[in-house]
């Protein structure tokens, strides 16, 4: 499954962005998915996973500010990000998700990602 991220941009602290992830195949709906991010000089981290049935989880740093959702009929996934902070600045990726918040893996290849930059 090929995945294409979009929706990133430059926003001021406190602003909002909605990221989108478009999958190339309908088999996308069979996979647990997740949003990931990588800030400069840091390791890639899982931000929020979502199961095939729509159950969600979030890392503590975004809890209460971010909402992950998916539309299996449209082969898309979203990440609504509110109250953005400069520490949210990173390249955001979507991919399949396996495992937990802290120990995770992916099945697909990484796409180009979408850049989120939050100014103070």
Residue, then its C-alpha position, 0 to 999 in steps of 0.5 A: x500500500x502506498x501512502x501519501x501525506x499532506x496538509x502540513x504547513x507553517x502555523x503559529x503556536x496555538x494554531x491548528x492543522x489537519x493532516x491527511x494520509x491517502x492510501x492507494x489500495x482498498x486493502x488499507x482498511x485491513x491494517x492498523x495505522x498510525x501517524x509518526x513524526x521525526x524532528x531534526x536530530x531526533x528519532x522517529x516517534x509514534x504520535x497516534x495509532x488507530x486500529x482497523x475498528x477505530x480505537x485510538x491512542x496517543x502519546x502523552x505529549x499530544x494527548x488532548x490536543x490531537x485526534x486521529x481518525x480514519x475513513x476506510x471507505x475513502x482509504x484515508x486517515x487524518x490527524x487533527x492537531x490543535x493548540x500546536x506548540x513549537x515542539x510539534x515541529x517535525x516531518x509527519x508520516x503515516x504508515x501501518x502500525x504494529x505493536x504498542x505506543x512504546x514498542x512499534x513497527x511498521x509494515x509499509x515503506x515510508x513516504x515523503x512525509x508532510x512538514x509541520x512547522x510551529x513558530x513561537 
